[in-house]
Amino acid sequence: MRYLIRRLVLFVAALFGLSLLVFVALRILPGDVASVMAGTNATPERVAALRSQMGLDRPYPRQYADWLSGLMRGDMGVSAISGRSVASQIGLHASITMPLIVLSLIVALGVGIPLGCQAVLATHARVRGVLHALAIIGGAVPALWGGLLLIMLFGRGVGLMGVLPSQGFPDAGWRDPAAAIAALILPAVATGLVAGAAIMRYTRACLMSMEDSDAVAMAMACGMTRRQAMLGVGLRLSAAQLVSVAGLTFAQMVTGVMVVESLFNLPGLGAMLINDVGNRDLVAVQSELFLLAAFFLLLGVLVDMVHHVLDPRLGEQPEEV
Amino acid sequence: MEERPGTADRSSAERSGARERAGAERSGVQERSGNIGRPTGTKLRRHTGSPRPSRNGCFGRLPVRVRLGIILRSMWERPGGRFALVIMVLWLAVSVVSLAWTPYPLLFTDGDHAWASPTAAHPLGTDGVGADVLSWLMAGSRTDLAIAVLTVLVSAVIGLALTAAMVSNRRWLATSGVVVVDALIAIPTVLLALLFAVPFGASVAVIVAACGITYGLNMARIVRPTASLAARSAYVEAARASGVGMWRVFFRHIVPSTFPVLAVQLSMSAGTSILAEAGLTYLGVGVPSSVPSWGHSLTTSVRLISVYPLTVLWPGLVVTLVVTALYLLGDAIRDCADPLANPRLRQAAGGRALVRVGSLAGRGAGRVTDAMHDEEAES
């Protein structure tokens, strides 16, 4: 419990630090959305008018305070370019990216953990070797290239076995769930396989370190086969570490997800961010970046908590640094 | 206690097991071994700890050239290490050559032969504007080499600084180190890159900074259990007691004992930075479009994959090969450059081979044979 409180306090502090970082980073840029919006041959007066309209001429501490209080009320401002509220934009794009991430994670775990176990438990040394090699090579494939290869294999109209759509998201969105999911399968497999290779490596490493542990030896002495002992006892004991790794893999998967979104022409969060950064849409970018980063900080907290639940040994003794 | 111990590859658990065993022999402590990498009672740790020979230990007396020769030879004898070495040497050579010579000048375009298949004139074909794919890949190798090297440096500095803070015996420093790492650990590279790219524009520096920070944090978190174990060991206590300075203790006694984890983590940083370069460049926040890089080659080849699938093959293949080699390089360095893992280094240093049998006393019968296998594998 003490740990939980400490971790939450830490999370809030980190959010403040983060908001400051985002704010400062976005203020030192040369040129702002006002000059972009006004066009290249706008008079300085016009730019200044736009700036004051958007509140960009106020002193920085004031801007920061305004932004922060808006965030707390859930008001993230209005995009200067599209005129829509930033919150609704984020919601719209997240409805594509989040399912994609979840699907990728399912693929990653579904591939990574069983194969990782197999890479330790397979009877034939050759099978183990091949699986290990696969794990290393799979982790070395750029997501962009993996996605391309998948399109060339399975993309409708392009691929050798054109069975799945490879471009865009159905106009009907989630009202047509079958089409929506079909559009996400190839991208999810592309990112999921790459992340799965990483998870496979970690699963293998964790299980191998369990191989000569007392717990597994004990289970075998009680009559379990090696396989049973490793899967029943060894895997359970490494669960805490695996959750940590899966959480971090999830965070690092985001680069791949953004690339793959763009490759498959999905209007997700990545496309939104890149677009707004390109437009120097300050209000939108600062809220978007902050919100996404906050999401991952929260993820870190959750992972740490699950880790604590799964590994009761950590709670027994007072924190020792 | 560490909150998230040993997320490192198999390195930390496996190697520090061996390390601890060796430590038990040397200090005469007959403790059960193989417990590092998992949280255990602190009692055990106080007695064991990793025994890195310090100043005149088995490593210090060996001339650098001899040491390097042994390490390289050991690496060469492993299939993975050999593959890694060959690719690394090729990469380096191509990078250097590309500074002076590429088959075609980079800005040369052969408009009549855009999207050409491989021919004698263009061994890997040409891209959409008729530029030679091979030339661009060759030139790209130096950019990616620079990115990998710089990322390793930056992440090593950040990671070691954080580690130093976390294992320092000043409580506030240690706590704030842990706080920083825990709070920021899950930030994705791409968000940082976007954040930096807004004010500074797309550049190599943005990639290096974003990768360096995230991998440095990651490294600190993974190295920490091993490092704090070393920091609490008897030999560090002895060094501190005899008046050795803070930094000297850290670099001479603590860092070397984390070597196996460090080697793997840094090589992962190098490999992942190349993958990140490809992704970020594609997203427009990486290498600017005038600079050749593998990510750039991949990006330009993407546009017309349906018509010219062959062009996209090469850059992806190059990246996959090099990143695989980097991953394997870390494993090979860990196994070959660590005197506790590589018996040849110990023998060369004066026959101070560690006798392992002593540690068998406290082990279960089932594991005696394992240890014997270890011995055979090493001798």
HADDOCK unambig.tbl for C-alpha pairs under 7 A between the chains (distance, minus, plus):
assign (segid A and resid 10 and name CA) (segid B and resid 183 and name CA) 6.82 0.50 0.50
assign (segid A and resid 11 and name CA) (segid B and resid 183 and name CA) 6.37 0.50 0.50
assign (segid A and resid 14 and name CA) (segid B and resid 183 and name CA) 6.09 0.50 0.50
assign (segid A and resid 25 and name CA) (segid B and resid 195 and name CA) 6.72 0.50 0.50
assign (segid A and resid 25 and name CA) (segid B and resid 199 and name CA) 6.62 0.50 0.50
assign (segid A and resid 26 and name CA) (segid B and resid 198 and name CA) 6.77 0.50 0.50
assign (segid A and resid 26 and name CA) (segid B and resid 199 and name CA) 6.32 0.50 0.50
assign (segid A and resid 28 and name CA) (segid B and resid 199 and name CA) 6.02 0.50 0.50
assign (segid A and resid 29 and name CA) (segid B and resid 198 and name CA) 6.64 0.50 0.50
assign (segid A and resid 29 and name CA) (segid B and resid 199 and name CA) 3.89 0.50 0.50
assign (segid A and resid 29 and name CA) (segid B and resid 200 and name CA) 6.96 0.50 0.50
assign (segid A and resid 30 and name CA) (segid B and resid 199 and name CA) 6.70 0.50 0.50
assign (segid A and resid 136 and name CA) (segid B and resid 324 and name CA) 6.38 0.50 0.50
assign (segid A and resid 137 and name CA) (segid B and resid 324 and name CA) 5.63 0.50 0.50
assign (segid A and resid 140 and name CA) (segid B and resid 320 and name CA) 5.03 0.50 0.50
assign (segid A and resid 140 and name CA) (segid B and resid 323 and name CA) 5.23 0.50 0.50
assign (segid A and resid 140 and name CA) (segid B and resid 324 and name CA) 5.46 0.50 0.50
assign (segid A and resid 141 and name CA) (segid B and resid 320 and name CA) 5.02 0.50 0.50
assign (segid A and resid 142 and name CA) (segid B and resid 275 and name CA) 5.41 0.50 0.50
assign (segid A and resid 144 and name CA) (segid B and resid 279 and name CA) 6.66 0.50 0.50
assign (segid A and resid 145 and name CA) (segid B and resid 316 and name CA) 5.67 0.50 0.50
assign (segid A and resid 158 and name CA) (segid B and resid 306 and name CA) 5.53 0.50 0.50
assign (segid A and resid 202 and name CA) (segid B and resid 9 and name CA) 6.04 0.50 0.50
assign (segid A and resid 205 and name CA) (segid B and resid 9 and name CA) 5.60 0.50 0.50
assign (segid A and resid 205 and name CA) (segid B and resid 10 and name CA) 4.18 0.50 0.50
assign (segid A and resid 206 and name CA) (segid B and resid 10 and name CA) 6.65 0.50 0.50
assign (segid A and resid 209 and name CA) (segid B and resid 10 and name CA) 6.82 0.50 0.50
assign (segid A and resid 209 and name CA) (segid B and resid 13 and name CA) 5.86 0.50 0.50
assign (segid A and resid 209 and name CA) (segid B and resid 14 and name CA) 6.12 0.50 0.50
assign (segid A and resid 241 and name CA) (segid B and resid 4 and name CA) 6.67 0.50 0.50
assign (segid A and resid 241 and name CA) (segid B and resid 7 and name CA) 6.30 0.50 0.50
assign (segid A and resid 245 and name CA) (segid B and resid 7 and name CA) 6.62 0.50 0.50
assign (segid A and resid 248 and name CA) (segid B and resid 186 and name CA) 5.96 0.50 0.50
assign (segid A and resid 251 and name CA) (segid B and resid 186 and name CA) 5.72 0.50 0.50
assign (segid A and resid 251 and name CA) (segid B and resid 187 and name CA) 6.66 0.50 0.50
assign (segid A and resid 251 and name CA) (segid B and resid 188 and name CA) 5.31 0.50 0.50
assign (segid A and resid 252 and name CA) (segid B and resid 188 and name CA) 5.28 0.50 0.50
assign (segid A and resid 252 and name CA) (segid B and resid 189 and name CA) 6.79 0.50 0.50
assign (segid A and resid 254 and name CA) (segid B and resid 188 and name CA) 6.50 0.50 0.50
assign (segid A and resid 255 and name CA) (segid B and resid 189 and name CA) 6.95 0.50 0.50
assign (segid A and resid 255 and name CA) (segid B and resid 190 and name CA) 5.27 0.50 0.50
assign (segid A and resid 255 and name CA) (segid B and resid 279 and name CA) 6.66 0.50 0.50
assign (segid A and resid 256 and name CA) (segid B and resid 279 and name CA) 6.80 0.50 0.50
assign (segid A and resid 259 and name CA) (segid B and resid 279 and name CA) 5.97 0.50 0.50
assign (segid A and resid 259 and name CA) (segid B and resid 282 and name CA) 7.00 0.50 0.50
assign (segid A and resid 259 and name CA) (segid B and resid 283 and name CA) 6.43 0.50 0.50
assign (segid A and resid 277 and name CA) (segid B and resid 198 and name CA) 6.38 0.50 0.50
assign (segid A and resid 289 and name CA) (segid B and resid 191 and name CA) 6.91 0.50 0.50
assign (segid A and resid 293 and name CA) (segid B and resid 187 and name CA) 6.23 0.50 0.50
assign (segid A and resid 296 and name CA) (segid B and resid 186 and name CA) 5.54 0.50 0.50
assign (segid A and resid 296 and name CA) (segid B and resid 187 and name CA) 5.85 0.50 0.50
assign (segid A and resid 297 and name CA) (segid B and resid 183 and name CA) 6.51 0.50 0.50
assign (segid A and resid 297 and name CA) (segid B and resid 184 and name CA) 6.61 0.50 0.50
assign (segid A and resid 297 and name CA) (segid B and resid 186 and name CA) 5.85 0.50 0.50
assign (segid A and resid 297 and name CA) (segid B and resid 187 and name CA) 6.64 0.50 0.50
assign (segid A and resid 300 and name CA) (segid B and resid 185 and name CA) 6.81 0.50 0.50
assign (segid A and resid 300 and name CA) (segid B and resid 186 and name CA) 5.38 0.50 0.50
assign (segid A and resid 314 and name CA) (segid B and resid 3 and name CA) 6.75 0.50 0.50
assign (segid A and resid 319 and name CA) (segid B and resid 1 and name CA) 6.34 0.50 0.50
assign (segid A and resid 320 and name CA) (segid B and resid 1 and name CA) 5.29 0.50 0.50
assign (segid A and resid 321 and name CA) (segid B and resid 1 and name CA) 6.55 0.50 0.50
assign (segid A and resid 321 and name CA) (segid B and resid 174 and name CA) 6.61 0.50 0.50
assign (segid A and resid 321 and name CA) (segid B and resid 175 and name CA) 6.64 0.50 0.50
